Amino acid sequence: MEMVVMVVAAENDGEKEEKKKKKKKKKKKKKKKKKKKKKKQKQKKMKKENLTNYERQKEAGIGLG
């Protein structure tokens, strides 16, 4: 009887670990997707403004030593 309980407990631990890993992977994927979406929106905005990186830096006065 004790052996059976131990085996079941070990299986449950294994399942919990798998679920945890899957959840973590899903969360990471979601975060990556969100980051990609944000980047795309930023690029879209830049295109709308129609400024090149050089012009943007010139405007801000950065790196034109």
Summary of the structure (lengths in Angstrom):
residues: 65
radius of gyration: 25.3
end to end distance: 79.1
largest distance: 79.1
contacts: 114
relative contact order: 0.06
helix: 86%
strand: 0%
